[in-house]
């Protein structure tokens, strides 16, 4: 297959492209940044269709991972606008190219996040749960609506991703320093659920979604066994052979990170991958202890 990955040079896109290439697929990356050793086509994801659209015309599948990092900067009004517009406009550009293609891709896998559901308590959340009403829920809802515009031409899969775990990037390396110094522990109350997934399972899920004709609509890209933040801290401390009893107070997190702290650290969703499991997807790491053993 010929697979185009938009935003394919980052923490998720790069290893996904490498995995697909190892399987023998031809992988083309759309990126605003050059990359060494891969075929990268420059694009401007501003909602319009440019010369890069020729790659879409020749593709069998498109994976959309483009967008400003959620946690890169404190959430000012301008940064929140960049977060939303970067996802909506990039998706609009890709859908526009697919609609114009003479022979476009048969499947469109587009990113989203479990933030779609908004902050929740301990209620188990499957893909049929309605959207929330906070900033991240609004971003995800708008992002997904743009992607569903490709329904007329392709099978659309929406990947609602949780906390992706890997040693070399994402959120996990930023969590480690306090634990190494014996000061790790839960954030806030610790009762909020953190839906997580090992990066290798996330990659396998996207590969599976591309290859499975019955996979369409929204899928929670989360492990079958979500944990509370306190459980997460305890298992991380155990994996590192470090204590995990020093809490990070909610007020300190809000002071340091502002609104972002509430959305990303102090609230959560008990999201489960109901649809993927129903369709037979097999996780390598169902529980956090085995995932941490593999990572560390």
MARDO-461470 format. One record per residue (C-alpha): x, y, z; residue in one letter. Coordinates in steps of 0.2 Angstrom, whole numbers, padded with zeros to 4 digits, always signed. Each point is the difference from the previous one (the first is absolute). Layout:
XYZa/...
***
This chain:
+0000+0000+0000x/+0005+0018-0002x/-0004+0009+0016x/+0001+0019+0003x/+0003+0006+0018x/-0003+0018+0004x/+0010+0006+0014x/+0011-0016-0001x/+0016+0007+0007x/-0005+0000+0019x/-0001-0011+0015x/-0014-0011-0008x/+0001+0003-0019x/+0019-0004-0001x/-0001-0018+0008x/-0017-0003-0009x/+0009+0004-0017x/+0014-0011+0004x/-0011-0015+0005x/-0010+0002-0016x/+0016+0001-0010x/+0007-0016+0008x/-0016-0009-0006x/+0004+0005-0018x/-0012+0015-0002x/+0005+0016-0009x/-0001+0014+0013x/-0001+0018-0004x/+0001+0013+0013x/-0008+0017-0001x/+0009+0012+0011x/+0005+0018+0002x/+0017-0006+0007x/+0013-0009-0010x/+0005-0017+0006x/+0015-0011-0004x/-0002-0017-0008x/-0018+0001-0004x/-0010+0006-0015x/-0007+0016+0007x/-0012+0011-0011x/-0002+0018+0006x/-0017+0007+0003x/-0009+0015+0008x/-0015-0007+0009x/-0010+0016+0000x/-0017-0007-0006x/+0004+0001-0018x/+0006-0013-0013x/+0018+0003-0007x/+0012-0009-0011x/+0003-0014+0013x/-0018-0006-0004x/+0008-0010-0014x/+0006-0012+0014x/-0018-0003+0006x/-0006-0004-0018x/+0012-0015+0000x/-0003-0006+0018x/-0009-0016+0006x/-0001+0007+0018x/+0003+0017+0008x/+0004+0002+0019x/-0003+0017+0007x/+0011+0005+0016x/+0002+0018-0004x/-0002+0013+0014x/+0008+0011+0012x/+0006-0009+0016x/-0013+0001+0014x/+0013+0002+0014x/+0013+0010-0009x/-0004+0017+0008x/-0011+0008+0013x/-0018+0002-0006x/-0002+0018-0005x/-0014+0005-0011x/+0011+0001-0015x/+0008-0018+0004x/-0018-0007+0002x/-0004+0007-0017x/+0016-0008-0007x/-0004-0017+0007x/-0018+0000-0007x/+0004+0008-0017x/+0015-0011-0003x/-0011-0016+0001x/-0015+0007-0009x/+0009+0008-0014x/+0012-0015-0003x/-0014-0012-0001x/-0010+0012-0011x/+0015+0000-0012x/+0001-0019-0001x/-0019-0002-0002x/+0000+0012-0014x/+0014-0009-0009x/-0009-0016+0002x/-0016+0007-0007x/+0010+0007-0015x/+0010-0016-0003x/-0004-0010-0016x/+0004-0016+0009x/+0002+0004+0018x/+0003-0011+0016x/-0012-0013+0006x/+0003+0004+0018x/+0003+0016+0010x/+0007-0003+0018x/-0001+0017+0009x/+0006+0004+0018x/-0011+0006+0014x/+0002-0002+0019x/-0009-0007+0015x/-0002+0018+0005x/-0015-0001-0012x/-0010-0006+0016x/+0005+0014+0011x/+0004-0002+0018x/-0009-0015+0008x/+0000-0010+0016x/+0001-0019+0002x/-0013-0003-0013x/+0006-0013-0013x/+0000+0009-0017x/-0002-0009-0017x/+0000+0008-0017x/-0019+0004+0000x/+0002+0012+0015x/-0005+0018-0005x/+0013+0014-0001x/+0004+0011+0014x/-0001+0019+0001x/+0017+0006+0005x/+0014+0007-0012x/+0008-0017-0004x/-0017-0008-0004x/-0004+0015-0011x/+0016-0003-0010x/-0002-0018-0002x/-0018+0002-0005x/+0005+0013-0014x/+0015-0011-0005x/-0011-0015-0002x/-0014+0009-0010x/+0013+0006-0012x/+0006-0018-0002x/-0017-0007-0003x/-0001+0011-0015x/+0009-0014-0009x/-0013-0013+0003x/-0007+0002-0018x/+0017-0006-0007x/+0008-0011+0013x/-0002-0010+0015x/+0003+0012+0015x/+0008-0006+0016x/+0002+0012+0015x/+0013-0005+0012x/-0004+0008+0017x/+0017-0002+0008x/+0004+0000+0019x/+0017+0002+0009x/+0013-0008-0011x/+0014-0009+0009x/+0018-0001-0007x/+0017+0002+0007x/+0007+0012-0013x/-0014+0013-0001x/-0017+0006+0004x/-0005+0003+0018x/+0008-0014+0009x/+0018+0006+0000x/-0006+0017+0007x/-0007-0010+0015x/+0016-0009+0004x/+0011+0013+0009x/-0011+0001+0016x/+0000-0019+0002x/+0019-0001-0003x/+0002+0012+0014x/-0012-0009+0012x/-0013+0014-0002x/-0013-0009-0011x/-0018-0002+0004x/-0018+0003-0006x/-0006+0017-0007x/-0014+0009+0009x/-0012-0013+0008x/+0007-0014-0010x/-0018-0007-0003x/-0001+0007-0018x/+0002-0014-0013x/+0014+0001-0012x/-0004-0010-0016x/+0016-0006-0007x/+0007-0011-0014x/+0017-0006-0004x/+0007+0007-0016x/+0003-0017-0008x/-0019-0003+0003x/-0004+0017-0007x/+0010-0004-0016x/-0008-0017-0002x/-0017+0007+0002x/+0002+0012-0014x/+0008-0013-0011x/-0015-0011+0004x/-0013+0014-0003x/+0008+0002-0018x/-0001-0018-0004x/-0017-0004+0008x/-0015+0004-0012x/-0012-0002+0015x/+0009+0014+0010x/-0009+0017-0002x/-0005+0014+0011x/+0007+0004+0017x/+0012-0011+0010x/+0008+0003+0017x/+0019-0003-0002x/+0001-0005+0018x/+0006-0016+0009x/-0014-0011+0007x/+0004+0004+0018x/+0000+0018+0004x/+0007+0006+0017x/-0002+0014+0012x/+0014+0012+0001x/+0005-0007+0017x/+0001-0017-0007x/+0011+0007-0015x/+0012+0008+0012x/+0001-0016+0011x/+0004-0011-0015x/+0012+0012-0007x/+0009+0001+0017x/+0000-0019+0001x/+0008-0001-0018x/+0013+0012+0004x/+0003-0007+0018x/-0004+0017+0007x/-0012+0006+0013x/-0016+0008-0007x/-0009+0008+0015x/+0004+0018-0002x/-0015+0009-0007x/+0000+0015-0012x/-0013+0012+0007x/-0014+0005-0012x/+0003+0018+0004x/+0018-0001-0005x/-0004-0008-0016x/-0012+0014-0004x/+0012+0013+0005x/+0014-0007-0012x/-0011-0005-0015x/-0016+0010+0001x/-0016-0007-0008x/+0011-0014-0008x/+0003-0008+0017x/-0019-0003+0003x/-0003-0008-0018x/+0016-0011-0001x/+0005-0004+0017x/-0014+0002+0013x/-0015-0007-0010x/-0002-0015-0010x/-0011-0013-0008x/-0002-0019+0003x/+0001-0003-0018x/+0000-0018-0007x/+0003-0007-0017x/-0017-0008-0002x/-0001+0000-0019x/+0017-0006-0004x/-0002-0015+0012x/-0017-0004-0007x/+0008-0001-0017x/+0014-0011+0006x/+0015+0012+0002x/+0013-0008+0012x/+0010+0011+0011x/+0018-0005+0005x/-0002+0010+0016x/-0017-0001+0009x/+0006+0006+0017x/+0013+0013+0006x/+0012-0011+0009x/+0004-0010-0016x/+0002+0015-0010x/+0012+0008+0012x/+0010-0016+0001x/+0002+0001-0019x/+0004+0018+0000x/+0013+0000+0014x/
***
